[in-house]
């Protein structure tokens, strides 16, 4: 199957409700190739729901998400998306190699062994490929999980709190990997509340609070000060800017 | 591609089960306990009630199957790997079929222990017609697992999934269990009426075709959103 190709994605007035609970309300933004967009906000702001919508795991209650010009859908679209969730999406009983080969197979990669070897090499775990994932530290699991998400070289990379539980060295390595993806032309969207680690990494920051966009900034610096200031204010519908055009 | 996905999912589930043997042990322990309890309760002075063996065998299979279904999908829930399966561009019916075959294989393995045990404790000639018995067990197991796999996958996010699974599963699979029991009972008679046997078997095959087709058809929409 040929993965869909697109050079940007547009979130256009998207809302998502779970029953009577409103998780996201009138969200709009745009993300482009070769850039890292950060979804920032406190717990419960709607970051993970937004990522689930972008990953096609959920459907918007209203509004639209367009991948490129909007033609991409279904399996071809899913083939172009890589997701690193808050959980690692790995089978603990299987070895790192077996996990990677399994997911490479699901994405239709022909040479599973070679794909897994490449991924293990990139993760710096070539020597531990035959060890069960259950024996790995959190950082090692996260590295395998990231390579699992990227094994099919996706155009759109979605990461949910990717720095959680990582030590400084692993966080730095992850940062380098993300900048590598940006250089390679991927659209990278990460949801995090770890502003220190996100600092210097993001090309664009979209601040969410209570399911609404409260601010967006290009090439943001002093993220923590900006975040503290924004979160001190109560976001209202009137505050939400239209971020679909750059 | 469809067949490859089925094989990958089946092989993955098999490797996990071989490493942990968790589901197999739990399922077997429960099923054997169940058969033993019925044997102590129903076999009096070395004589078992007529046709009782068929019912006990299918009760044990249904209970063991429910445990296996719950445990298999609990694994996918713990590390959120079901999400990863659904995120992949793989055909979702292929994922369903892979899971279904894994459950059928697991239950078939349990049946190879349960059949001789029930035959021994209830002095039932279950193994007198091994091919007929294998056909009945296979068709019954497929029908039960087809519905069970769909429901277990649907309920993966439900908080009370352990309660809901049997509540939903047993009423729907009652026809399969009844047909399985009746067909197995025919096998236990001194003169096996192959005409009757074929009718029950045909019924089981019909259930399988309907349930598997419905499940393949509904798995994708049910697992989306």
Interface residues (C-beta under 8 A of the other chain):
Chain A: X1 X3 X55 X56 X57 X58 X59 X75 X76 X78 X79 X81 X83 X85 X87 X88 X89 X90 X91 X92 X93 X94 X98 X102 X103 X105 X106 X107 X108 X132 X148
Chain B: X1 X4 X5 X8 X12 X15 X16 X19 X20 X75 X79 X80 X81 X83 X84 X85 X86 X87 X88 X89 X90 X91 X224 X225
